[in-house]
Structures are given as structure tokens and as C-alpha cells.
Amino acid sequence: MVGGDAGRVATVSNAHMASYLERFHAVYIDTADRFVDDQLRPHLLRYSKMPTAVIGMVSTQHGAGFEYVEGEPRVSVVSASRPVEEMLFSGIPPAVRRGSPMFSLSHSTGASIGKLTVSGGFPVRIEGRSDLRLYEMASEGPGWRRAVEYAELHTDRSAEYWSDLMAVERAKDEVLLAVLDARLMRQRSLSLSDYLAHFKQRHVLLLGDFGTEGRERLARLRERVDALGYVTVTIDEVDEFPDLDLRKKLLAVATACRFVVVDDSSRSGQAAELPLIELARVIALVLRKEGSDSTFVTRGLSIASRVIREVAYTDTTFDDVVDAGMAWAEAERERIGAESQDVYLWRQE
């Protein structure tokens, strides 16, 4: 807090932004070098831009972010009173800045715009709780042009959001998702472009009994969730990270995924996994076949949690129950994003 006022939150300083950027990129490169196959690394968007100069941007009015530019690999930070998107697209004529944007994002996390050129208007505005990745994008008009090789814009400019702890967490999460992507691309025999177009950021973690009967249920569950356009992941498909025990591995994967779906129809490892999911406040859909024999340890979690839903199904109702459950999980994700803005006041900027 600043000055002891409950309504004021410490904003990131130039020095802390520089520390974040240095820490994030060091951890990202080190983790990618250790765990990502040599053949895949050049295809990672961020990795392919390294090493490069990184310019951090801190707006005293709205947002923060950074851009990769040609030059000696080092980090520098600038600040200004303009919104962060205007800091990135400086040099665009004032009349264009005052006009309608080509893209407008509100409450949009994980959004990307790339490989295109826009003409005539201001490129993009971000509002609410939003973060945006721009890559290989250009904006132009009569007498001006601005090309962006890679940049990230975030509406959140709090010191907490740009802390060293978050730098480490985000860097490792990004590499973990790259490892998942590589495995899933191979399993589905997809090209990188097809995978990014249809499945990126749609990961759903499946938990349940990996015994013979349980695997049959998980296979059916996977088929249904995949049919809804998601990418299903099971914990045994994720490569081992030497610094993660099984519990840390579960939490790392669960928090990196969109949400978790559990088949809790028989007694197995989810008895230990579900309490961890509950503590991590991850959105979880818990399915149980009617008449099945699980354990009371995993029952009733939804009574005191808005982000866990327990639903019974039969062989006949399975598809409808899964479809409704996934719709609930998406709606819950949207609710959390919207209500968080009312709690974390700096996200309203």
C-alpha cells in the first residue's frame, strides 16, 4: 500500500520493472535450454527473438509492458504519463490517436495479435483486466509507419504483478506450456501453425483413476472434451522436471491449464490431488458416475467453493453432463475475471 490508504496500491517503479525483465528472461532462457528439445526451441516465439534489447514501459496513467528491439542485449526502462499503448505506438499522429482503435480489448487475458498490418486507425486499446502480446505487427497511415517485432502490454501496473517472484513463475509456466505443446503436437500429428490456430491456451488437465476401468472412463472423457475444442492433458504425459516433486508438478500443470476436470468415480490418486486443487483455487469440474465407489474425502468440496462443481452422470447422460460442466467452467472463468476488477482497484485503470 502507499501512504496507508486502503484504496491505493504500490505501482511498479522503473527499477523494479528492470529487475523483473532481467529475472524473467534469465529464468526463461535457462529453463528452455534445460527442458525444451533442441529442435523445438527455434519455434518458440520468445526464444526465437533472443538475445535482443528489451525496453520496459511504465505508464503513470495506465498500464505497463515491454518491447523487443534490435540492439545490444540489455534491459532499459522508460516511463511516461501516456497510456502504455501510446508509449508503444509513439510517433503516430495525434489525430489518429484520438480516433477509434483498430482493436479494443476489455477483460482479455492471453490475447495475441500478430503477422498483420493495420491501416488508418490507432492500432489497439486495452482496458479492464487485459494483457496483450503483439508480434510481427505493423501499423501505417499517410506519412507514418510503426512496426513492432514483439511486445507485451498489460493493464496491471502494480508492483506485485511485476515482482521478481512473478517473473520466475511466469517464465517457468511459459516453458512448461511449450513442453506440453510439443508433446501434444506430436500426438496429434499437427503442424505448428495448425496447433497455434486451433488449440493454443485451451489446455485442460484430466485427473482420475489410471487403472484399467478408470482409464476407460478417462479415455471417454478425453474424447468428449477434445471434441469441444480443448487440448486435454494427463499428468503422466508431462515430462519430469527434476526440481518438482509430484505435488509441485501437479500444481504447476493445473495452474498453467485453463481448468481441471476430474473423474472421481473410483478410489485413486485424485484423493490426494483434489485437496491440492482446492487449496490452489483452480477451477475444477468433478464428475462421478452414479453408483460408483470413490471416497468421502473428495466429496462435498463444492459446498464451500464456488470454483469447484461436483456432478453425477450415467452412461446415457455423460455427454450432456460434460458439455454443461465445461460451459460452467468457462462462465466461472469469465466471472472471476470480471469480479476481480472490482476487488483489485488498479485493474480498473
FIDOKE-522109 format. One record per residue: residue in three letters; x, y, z of N, C-alpha, C in turn. Coordinates in steps of 0.02 Angstrom, whole numbers, padded with zeros to 5 digits, always signed. Each point is the difference from the previous one (the first is absolute). Example, Ala and Ser with C-alpha at 12.3 -4.5 7.8 and 13.67 -1.06 7.14 Angstrom:
<nodes>
ALA+00660-00284+00390-00045+00059+00000+00045+00060+00000 SER-00018+00053-00036+00042+00059+00003-00039+00055+00037 
</nodes>
This chain:
<nodes>
MET+00042-00060+00000-00042+00060+00000+00044+00063+00000 VAL-00029+00054-00022+00035+00063-00002-00033+00048+00049 GLY+00040+00029+00046-00027+00049+00046-00052-00027+00048 GLY-00006-00066+00005-00048-00030+00046-00071+00000-00024 ASP-00014+00024-00061-00068+00003-00026-00019-00068-00028 ALA-00058-00026+00021-00022-00066-00023-00015+00000-00074 GLY-00019+00058-00028-00019+00003-00070+00058+00010-00047 ARG+00061+00007+00027+00057+00013-00043+00047-00059+00002 VAL+00027-00017-00058+00044-00057-00006+00066+00022-00028 ALA+00055-00026+00025+00066+00018-00024+00007-00019-00073 THR+00022+00048-00041+00010-00013-00071+00074-00016-00012 VAL+00013-00036-00054+00067-00021-00015+00044+00061-00017 SER+00060+00000+00025+00048+00053-00015+00043-00022-00060 ASN+00037+00047-00028+00045-00018-00055+00051-00052+00022 ALA+00026+00008+00060+00051-00047+00025-00028-00070+00008 HIS-00061-00005+00028-00030-00065+00009-00020-00031-00067 MET-00021+00041-00048-00015-00027-00066+00063-00028-00033 ALA+00056+00035+00007+00063-00025-00027+00020-00066+00033 SER-00010-00004+00066+00016-00062+00036-00044-00058-00025 TYR-00065+00015-00008-00046-00051-00025+00022-00026-00068 LEU+00015+00045-00046+00017-00020-00068+00065-00040-00002 GLU+00048+00020+00038+00063-00037+00002-00011-00070+00029 ARG-00038-00004+00054-00012-00064+00032-00042-00046-00044 PHE-00053+00027-00030-00044-00040-00042+00039-00031-00058 HIS+00038+00039-00035+00034-00026-00060+00057-00047+00018 ALA+00034+00012+00056+00052-00047+00021-00030-00068+00017 VAL-00054+00000+00039-00032-00064+00018-00031-00033-00061 TYR-00031+00038-00044-00030-00029-00060+00052-00035-00044 ILE+00055+00033-00014+00051-00029-00043+00031-00061+00032 ASP+00016+00006+00065+00031-00057+00035-00047-00060+00001 THR-00065+00011+00014-00047-00056+00004-00012-00030-00070 ALA-00006+00042-00051-00009-00026-00068+00060-00040-00022 ASP+00060+00024+00015+00061-00037-00019+00003-00068+00034 ARG-00026-00005+00060+00003-00062+00038-00053-00050-00020 PHE-00060+00023-00017-00056-00046-00006-00033-00003-00069 VAL+00014+00046-00044-00032-00001-00066+00049-00030-00051 ASP-00026-00045-00042+00041-00032-00051+00035+00052-00044 ASP+00060-00017-00022+00038+00045-00044-00039+00018-00062 GLN-00038-00049-00028-00037+00012-00062-00058+00048+00010 LEU-00028+00002+00061-00059+00042+00012+00018+00071+00018 ARG+00057+00011+00034+00016+00067+00026-00005+00055-00053 PRO+00027-00011-00061-00005+00054-00050-00071+00019-00019 HIS-00049-00045+00014-00070+00014-00016-00036+00036+00056 LEU+00031+00006+00058-00031+00038+00055+00006+00074-00016 LEU-00058+00034-00001-00001+00069-00022+00049+00043+00039 ARG-00002-00004+00066+00044+00042+00040+00073-00020-00008 TYR+00012-00066+00003+00069-00024-00003+00032+00019-00067 SER-00041+00000-00053+00027+00016-00066+00023+00073-00006 LYS-00024+00043+00045+00019+00071-00001+00063+00014+00041 MET+00022-00048+00039+00057+00010+00045+00066-00015-00036 PRO+00056+00035+00020+00002+00057+00046-00018+00064-00035 THR-00026+00048+00036-00020+00063-00029-00005+00053+00054 ALA-00007+00062-00021-00011+00054+00048-00073+00000+00022 VAL-00011+00012+00065-00067+00000+00028-00013+00069+00030 ILE-00054+00032-00021-00018+00065+00027-00064-00007+00041 GLY+00005+00011+00065-00059+00000+00043-00035+00066-00003 MET-00066-00001+00008-00041+00061-00002-00045+00003+00061 VAL+00003+00054+00038-00042+00009+00058-00039+00065-00009 SER-00066-00006-00006-00042+00058-00006-00023+00022+00069 THR+00004+00064+00014-00025+00026+00064-00076+00010-00004 GLN-00029-00014-00058-00072+00010-00010-00036-00067-00008 HIS+00028-00046-00041-00037-00060-00017+00046-00053-00030 GLY+00015-00053+00040+00032-00058-00028+00076+00000+00002 ALA+00028-00057-00020+00072-00009-00005+00013-00055-00051 GLY+00062-00007-00021+00016-00051-00049+00072+00003-00021 PHE+00016-00034-00055+00068+00001-00026+00000-00019-00073 GLU+00056+00018-00034+00007-00013-00071+00071-00025-00014 TYR+00006-00045-00049+00064-00022-00025+00019+00041-00061 VAL+00061+00027+00001+00024+00040-00056+00071-00022-00018 GLU+00021+00015-00059+00068-00017-00020+00050+00041+00041 GLY+00055-00032+00017+00051+00035+00037+00037-00045+00048 GLU+00046+00028+00036+00039-00038+00048-00046-00030+00053 PRO+00008-00064+00016-00044-00033+00049+00006+00032+00069 ARG-00046+00042+00016-00001+00031+00066-00071+00024+00014 VAL-00014+00014+00064-00066+00023+00021+00003+00074+00017 SER-00048+00037-00025-00009+00070+00019-00074+00012+00011 VAL-00016+00052+00038-00070+00014+00018-00013+00074-00008 VAL-00058+00016-00030-00021+00069-00007-00069+00008+00033 SER-00016+00059+00021-00065+00014+00029-00029+00062-00032 ALA-00066+00005+00000-00034+00058-00028-00070+00003+00028 SER-00034+00057-00009-00067+00008+00025-00053-00024-00049 ARG+00021-00018-00061-00047-00026-00050-00018-00073+00016 PRO-00058-00025-00022-00015-00071+00007+00054-00042-00033 VAL+00009-00061+00024+00055-00041-00023-00005-00014-00075 GLU-00061-00007-00027-00006-00013-00072+00023+00060-00041 GLU-00008+00061+00028+00025+00059-00035+00076+00006+00007 MET+00027-00025+00055+00073-00002+00006+00030-00047-00053 LEU-00033-00057-00010+00026-00047-00050-00006+00029-00070 PHE-00057+00029-00015-00012+00027-00068+00010+00075+00000 SER+00055+00023+00029+00017+00071-00002+00017+00019-00072 GLY-00011+00062-00017+00015+00023-00068-00060-00002-00045 ILE-00053-00034+00021-00062+00001-00039-00033+00068+00007 PRO-00024+00030-00054-00029+00067+00004-00055+00007+00052 PRO-00005+00057+00033-00051+00010+00052-00071-00012-00024 ALA-00015+00019-00062-00068-00011-00026-00017-00074-00003 VAL+00050-00042-00014-00011-00072-00003-00010-00027+00071 ARG+00039+00024+00048-00006-00022+00069-00069+00015+00028 ARG-00030+00056-00021-00065+00020+00026-00057-00039-00033 GLY+00013-00034-00054-00051-00036-00036-00014-00068+00029 SER-00045-00036-00032-00019-00068+00023+00058-00048-00013 PRO+00011-00046+00047+00055-00048-00010-00020-00055-00048 MET+00050-00032-00031-00011-00057-00043-00021-00061+00041 PHE+00030-00007+00060-00017-00053+00047-00012+00030+00068 SER-00051-00025+00035-00015+00023+00068-00011-00061+00044 LEU+00040-00007+00053-00004-00059+00043-00021+00022+00070 SER-00048-00036+00029-00023+00011+00068-00007-00067+00035 HIS+00032-00009+00057-00002-00063+00037+00024-00057-00045 SER+00054+00010-00035+00025-00052-00046+00071-00019+00022 THR+00007-00061+00026+00066-00024+00022+00026-00050-00050 GLY+00065+00003-00013+00031-00048-00045-00014+00014-00073 ALA-00022+00061-00017-00015+00016-00070+00064+00013-00039 SER-00002-00017-00065+00057+00011-00044-00024+00029-00066 ILE+00039+00046-00027-00011+00027-00067+00067-00002-00036 GLY+00002-00031-00058+00064-00005-00034-00005-00014-00073 LYS+00057+00010-00033+00007-00013-00071-00053+00036-00042 LEU-00007+00066+00012-00046+00039-00041+00019+00073+00001 THR-00028+00037-00048+00009+00072-00004-00069+00032+00001 VAL-00008+00050+00045-00064+00036+00003+00011+00071-00025 SER-00051+00028-00030+00006+00066-00031-00057+00045+00022 GLY+00018+00063+00010-00052+00051+00008-00014+00022+00070 GLY-00004-00046+00048-00019+00019+00068+00054-00016+00050 PHE-00012+00019+00063+00047-00017+00053-00003-00076+00010 PRO+00058-00032+00007+00000-00074-00002-00043-00034+00052 VAL+00008+00017+00065-00034-00039+00051-00008+00040+00064 ARG-00056-00014+00035-00011+00026+00067-00016-00059+00046 ILE+00027+00003+00061-00013-00053+00049-00032+00031+00062 GLU-00050-00034+00027-00036+00024+00058-00013-00057+00048 GLY-00028+00017+00058-00018-00051+00049+00061-00040+00021 ARG-00010-00066+00007+00055-00044+00017+00022-00035-00064 SER+00049+00028-00034+00020-00026-00065+00076-00005-00005 ASP+00022-00049-00037+00070-00002-00021+00002-00023-00072 LEU+00047+00028-00038+00001-00010-00072+00072-00011-00024 ARG+00008-00048-00044+00064-00014-00032-00006+00021-00073 LEU+00046+00042-00023+00003+00022-00070+00065-00027-00030 TYR-00004-00028-00060+00060-00025-00032-00005+00008-00076 GLU+00055+00024-00029+00004+00010-00072-00061+00036-00025 MET-00013+00058+00030-00059+00040-00015+00023+00070-00021 ALA-00034+00028-00049+00015+00068-00022-00065+00040-00004 SER+00006+00065+00014-00056+00046-00007+00024+00058-00044 GLU-00042+00021-00046+00022+00051-00047-00057+00045-00022 GLY+00020+00058-00026-00047+00048-00027+00038+00049-00043 PRO-00033+00051-00027+00035+00048-00042+00058+00034+00036 GLY+00060-00013-00022+00059+00033+00028+00028-00032+00062 TRP-00026-00056+00024+00028-00032+00060-00008-00075-00003 ARG+00045-00034+00036-00003-00073+00007+00036-00020+00064 ARG-00029-00046+00036+00030-00025+00063-00002-00076-00002 ALA+00058-00032+00002+00004-00073-00001+00021-00024+00070 VAL-00032-00053+00023+00015-00031+00065+00020-00072-00012 GLU+00061-00018+00018+00023-00068-00007-00030-00045+00054 TYR+00001+00024+00063-00031-00036+00055-00009+00048+00058 ALA-00059-00002+00031-00014+00043+00058-00055-00031+00041 GLU-00002+00017+00064-00053-00020+00045-00027+00062+00035 LEU-00066+00006+00004-00034+00055+00034-00046-00029+00053 HIS+00002+00029+00060-00040-00023+00056-00034+00060+00033 THR-00063-00007+00017-00034+00055+00035+00023+00004+00073 ASP+00022-00055+00028+00021-00001+00070+00071+00027+00007 ARG+00007+00054+00038+00067+00030+00010+00020-00002+00073 SER-00030-00046+00038+00017-00004+00071+00069-00031+00010 ALA+00031+00018+00055+00066-00028+00017-00005-00076+00010 GLU-00055-00023+00028-00009-00072+00011-00001-00038-00065 TYR-00035+00027-00050-00005-00033-00065+00067-00006-00034 TRP+00044+00049+00010+00065+00001-00032+00057-00016+00049 SER-00013-00044+00046+00051-00019+00050+00046-00053-00028 ASP+00058-00009+00033+00047-00053-00019-00031-00069+00007 LEU-00043-00008+00052-00033-00065+00011-00044-00017-00060 MET-00039+00049-00024-00042-00011-00058+00041-00011-00063 ALA+00058+00031-00005+00043-00010-00058+00021-00073-00005 VAL+00020-00030+00056+00020-00070+00000-00059-00045-00016 GLU-00057+00013+00030-00059-00042-00011-00023+00002-00072 ARG-00003+00061-00029-00023+00005-00070+00049-00031-00049 ALA+00064+00008+00013+00050-00029-00046-00005-00075+00000 LYS-00005-00031+00059-00004-00073+00003-00066-00025-00028 ASP-00055+00035+00013-00064-00020-00028+00001+00001-00076 GLU+00032+00051-00028+00002+00006-00073+00039-00058-00031 VAL+00055-00019+00031+00040-00056-00025-00039-00065+00010 LEU-00033-00007+00057-00039-00061+00012-00053-00009-00054 LEU-00034+00054-00018-00050-00004-00053+00032-00017-00067 ALA+00060+00024-00012+00035-00018-00062+00015-00075-00002 VAL+00019-00029+00057+00013-00071+00003-00065-00039-00013 LEU-00055+00022+00030-00064-00031-00012-00020+00006-00074 ASP+00010+00059-00028-00018+00011-00070+00038-00049-00045 ALA+00065-00008+00012+00041-00043-00042-00026-00072+00002 ARG-00015-00024+00059-00024-00069+00006-00068-00008-00034 LEU-00045+00048+00011-00066-00006-00029+00000+00008-00076 MET+00044+00041-00026+00007+00006-00072+00021-00066-00031 ARG+00047-00033+00033+00023-00065-00026-00055-00052+00004 GLN-00038+00001+00055-00054-00049+00008-00054+00009-00054 ARG-00013+00062-00018-00053+00014-00048+00025+00008-00071 SER+00065-00007-00010+00031+00006-00067-00020+00067-00032 LEU+00005+00054+00039-00019+00066-00025+00062+00041-00015 SER-00007+00045-00049+00052+00049-00012-00004+00053+00054 LEU+00055+00037+00008+00001+00053+00050-00055+00052-00014 SER-00009+00019-00063-00050+00051-00016-00071-00025+00015 ASP-00015-00063-00015-00066-00027+00015-00012-00003+00075 TYR+00052-00020+00037-00008-00005+00072-00014+00069+00031 LEU+00038+00050-00020-00009+00067+00028-00068+00028-00019 ALA-00023-00016-00061-00063+00028-00023-00060-00028+00038 HIS+00003-00064+00021-00059-00033+00026+00003-00018+00074 PHE+00060-00010+00028+00003-00029+00067+00038+00041+00052 LYS+00039+00049-00020+00041+00036+00048-00042+00030+00055 GLN+00021-00007+00062-00032+00028+00060-00069-00031+00011 ARG-00009-00063-00021-00063-00035+00012+00013-00064+00040 HIS+00055-00001+00039+00018-00061+00036-00048-00013+00058 VAL-00020-00063+00007-00041-00022+00057+00034-00061+00030 LEU+00012+00002+00064+00033-00056+00035-00053-00050+00022 LEU+00010-00064-00018-00045-00054+00020+00033-00040+00057 LEU-00039-00011+00053+00023-00040+00056-00050-00057+00013 GLY+00025-00054+00027-00044-00056+00016+00039-00064+00012 ASP-00036-00055-00004+00028-00066+00012+00033-00026-00064 PHE+00065-00016+00004+00036-00024-00059+00002-00076-00003 GLY-00040-00034+00042-00008-00072-00006-00040-00017-00062 THR-00011-00064-00012-00032-00022-00062-00068+00032-00010 GLU-00045-00007+00050-00067+00027-00007+00001+00076-00002 GLY+00043+00030+00043+00004+00072+00001+00026+00029-00065 ARG+00048-00034-00031+00027+00025-00063-00054+00000-00054 GLU-00044-00047+00001-00055-00001-00048-00044+00062+00008 ARG-00014+00017+00062-00041+00061+00012+00039+00062-00021 LEU+00065+00003+00016+00040+00058-00020+00006+00006-00076 ALA+00004-00057-00034+00003+00002-00073-00064+00029-00029 ARG-00056-00019+00028-00064+00027-00023-00005+00074+00016 LEU+00024+00019+00059-00001+00070+00021+00045+00041-00046 ARG+00059-00026-00015+00046+00036-00045-00031+00010-00069 GLU-00032-00052-00026-00030+00006-00066-00054+00054-00001 ARG-00040+00004+00054-00053+00050+00001+00027+00071+00008 VAL+00049+00008+00044+00028+00067+00011+00038+00023-00062 ASP+00038-00045-00031+00034+00018-00062-00049+00022-00054 ALA-00058-00033-00003-00050+00016-00050-00028+00071+00009 LEU+00006+00027+00061-00022+00068+00014+00052+00052-00017 GLY+00057-00022-00027+00052+00047-00022+00055+00013+00049 TYR+00006-00041+00052+00053+00008+00050+00057-00049-00014 VAL+00056+00011+00035+00057-00045-00003+00006-00033+00068 THR-00016-00064+00004+00003-00035+00064+00070-00025+00015 VAL+00018+00006+00064+00066-00020+00024-00010-00043+00062 THR+00038-00055+00005+00002-00038+00062+00069+00008+00030 ILE+00004-00007+00065+00062+00017+00035+00058-00045-00020 ASP-00015-00062-00020+00053-00046-00020+00029+00017-00068 GLU-00034+00043-00038+00025+00020-00066+00050+00058+00004 VAL+00005+00031+00057+00044+00058+00009+00070-00024+00019 ASP+00050+00024-00036+00069-00018+00015+00018+00018+00072 GLU+00044-00039+00029+00021+00012+00069+00047+00059+00004 PHE-00012+00044+00048+00045+00055+00016+00036-00019+00065 PRO+00067-00006-00002+00036-00025+00059-00013+00039+00064 ASP-00017+00065-00005-00010+00039+00061-00072+00000+00024 LEU-00043-00043-00030-00070-00004+00020-00016-00070+00025 ASP-00024-00006+00062-00026-00065+00022-00070-00008-00030 LEU-00034-00056+00015-00065-00013-00032-00052+00053+00018 ARG+00001+00024+00062-00049+00050+00019+00013+00067-00034 LYS+00063+00020-00003+00017+00063-00034-00014-00005-00075 LYS+00014-00059-00028-00014-00010-00071-00074+00007-00014 LEU-00041-00030+00042-00073+00006-00008-00022+00072+00001 LEU+00023+00038+00050-00021+00070+00006+00026+00042-00057 ALA+00061-00014-00024+00028+00038-00056-00042-00010-00062 VAL-00019-00062-00014-00039-00015-00060-00072+00026+00008 ALA-00030-00010+00059-00069+00021+00011-00008+00075-00007 THR+00046+00039+00028-00006+00072-00003+00018+00028-00069 ALA+00037-00039-00040+00016+00021-00068-00057-00015-00048 CYS-00044-00046+00019-00056-00019-00044-00060+00046+00011 ARG-00047-00005-00047-00060+00042+00003-00042-00019+00060 PHE-00011-00064+00010-00031-00027+00060+00012-00075+00003 VAL-00027-00033+00052+00011-00070+00013-00066-00037-00002 VAL+00000-00060-00029-00058-00044+00000+00021-00066+00031 VAL-00038-00023+00050+00018-00059+00038-00056-00052-00006 ASP+00019-00062-00016-00047-00056+00007+00014-00033+00068 ASP-00046+00010+00046+00008-00024+00069-00046-00059+00013 SER-00002-00048-00047-00047-00055+00006+00029-00061+00035 SER+00064+00000+00014+00031-00055+00037+00059+00027+00040 ARG+00022-00039+00049+00052+00023+00045+00069-00004-00034 SER+00033+00059-00002+00067+00002-00030+00035+00063+00022 GLY+00051+00021-00039+00042+00056+00020-00035+00066+00006 GLN-00059+00008-00031-00034+00064+00006-00022+00015+00071 ALA-00001-00051+00043-00016+00012+00071+00052+00047+00032 ALA+00062-00004-00023+00052+00045+00024+00005+00063-00044 GLU-00020-00006-00063+00008+00056-00047-00055+00053+00009 LEU-00061-00022+00013-00055+00049+00005+00008+00050+00057 PRO+00023-00021+00060+00012+00051+00051+00052+00052-00021 LEU+00051-00020-00038+00049+00049-00025-00033+00047-00051 ILE-00042-00028-00043-00036+00042-00048-00044+00050+00036 GLU-00033-00023+00054-00044+00045+00038+00041+00056+00031 LEU+00057-00016+00030+00041+00052+00032+00027+00050-00050 ALA+00014-00024-00062+00027+00044-00052-00054+00042-00033 ARG-00063-00011+00019-00058+00038-00026-00004-00004-00076 VAL+00014-00059-00026-00005-00012-00072-00072-00021-00017 ILE-00026+00024-00055-00067-00021-00022+00002-00074-00016 ALA-00046-00038+00030+00001-00073-00007-00071-00027-00008 LEU-00010-00041-00050-00062-00036-00011+00011-00072+00023 VAL-00037-00023+00050+00009-00067+00028-00060-00043-00021 LEU+00013-00052-00036-00052-00044-00027+00001-00067+00037 ARG-00059-00026+00015-00005-00067+00032-00056-00040-00033 LYS+00017-00060-00018-00051-00044-00028-00047-00022+00055 GLU-00066+00003-00013-00049-00019+00050+00011-00072+00023 GLY-00001-00011+00066+00010-00066+00027+00072-00021+00007 SER+00047+00044-00017+00071-00017+00004+00025+00005+00072 ASP+00059-00027+00011+00028-00004+00068+00065+00040+00002 SER-00004+00063+00019+00060+00041+00008+00015+00004+00075 THR+00015+00058+00025+00013+00009+00071-00032+00064+00024 PHE-00022+00000+00063-00031+00060+00027+00050+00057+00008 VAL+00065-00014-00003+00051+00053+00005-00008+00050-00057 THR-00020-00023-00059-00005+00045-00057-00071+00026-00010 ARG-00046-00019+00040-00070+00022-00009-00015+00063+00041 GLY-00044+00040-00027-00022+00060+00036+00045+00060-00008 LEU+00052-00003-00043+00045+00057-00008-00037+00061-00028 SER-00052-00011-00040-00036+00055-00031-00045+00037+00050 ILE-00011-00029+00058-00045+00032+00049+00028+00069+00021 ALA+00065+00003+00008+00031+00062+00024+00043+00034-00053 SER-00007-00021-00063+00041+00029-00053-00042+00017-00060 ARG+00009+00060-00026-00035+00020-00061+00035-00024-00063 VAL+00064-00021+00006+00038-00018-00060+00005-00076-00008 ILE-00035-00038+00042-00004-00072-00008-00073-00020-00009 ARG-00013-00040-00050-00068-00025-00011+00002-00076-00003 GLU-00043-00034+00040-00005-00072+00000-00065-00021-00035 VAL+00005-00045-00048-00057-00020-00040+00000-00076-00010 ALA-00059-00030+00006-00007-00071-00012-00020-00012-00072 TYR+00020-00058-00028-00019-00017-00069-00015-00074-00005 THR-00033-00018-00054-00011-00070-00018+00028-00009-00070 ASP+00002-00062-00024+00024-00012-00068-00042+00038-00050 THR-00064+00007+00014-00046+00034-00047+00008+00076+00002 THR+00011+00028+00060+00003+00073+00007+00070+00028-00006 PHE+00051-00042-00009+00070+00021+00004+00015+00061-00044 ASP-00016-00004-00065+00018+00055-00045-00032+00066+00021 ASP-00064-00002+00017-00035+00061+00020+00029+00029+00064 VAL+00018-00044+00048+00028+00023+00063+00068+00033-00011 VAL+00042-00031-00042+00066+00029-00014-00007+00067-00036 ASP-00044+00003-00050-00010+00063-00037-00022+00056+00046 ALA-00048-00015+00043-00025+00051+00047+00054+00020+00050 GLY+00039-00049+00022+00053+00015+00047+00054+00044-00029 MET+00019-00012-00063+00050+00042-00031-00026+00071-00012 ALA-00064+00005-00016-00030+00067-00007+00001+00037+00066 TRP-00014-00037+00055+00004+00031+00066+00071+00024+00015 ALA+00051-00041-00016+00070+00019+00014+00019+00063-00038 GLU-00021+00006-00063+00015+00060-00039-00034+00061+00031 ALA-00063-00008+00019-00037+00055+00031+00032+00021+00066 GLU+00024-00049+00038+00032+00015+00064+00065+00038-00011 ARG+00036-00019-00051+00063+00035-00017-00014+00073-00017 GLU-00054+00012-00038-00019+00069-00018-00023+00039+00063 ARG-00037-00033+00044-00023+00033+00061+00058+00023+00043 ILE+00049-00045+00008+00058+00017+00041+00037+00061-00028 GLY+00008+00001-00066+00034+00057-00031-00037+00065+00012 ALA-00066-00002-00006-00040+00061+00008-00002+00023+00072 GLU-00011-00046+00047-00006+00019+00070+00068+00020+00030 SER+00054-00029-00026+00066+00019+00025+00014+00074-00012 GLN-00028+00027-00053+00012+00071-00014-00031+00044+00054 ASP-00055-00022+00029-00031+00040+00053+00039-00004+00065 VAL+00038-00054+00010+00040-00009+00061+00068+00035-00007 TYR+00034-00013-00056+00067+00028-00011-00008+00064-00040 LEU-00002+00056+00036-00021+00063-00029+00044+00023-00057 TRP+00065-00018+00002+00045+00022-00053-00017-00031-00067 ARG-00038-00055+00000-00019-00031-00063-00056+00039-00036 GLN-00028+00049+00034-00054+00040-00030+00028+00057-00042 GLU+00066+00010+00002+00029+00057-00035-00007-00008-00075 
</nodes>
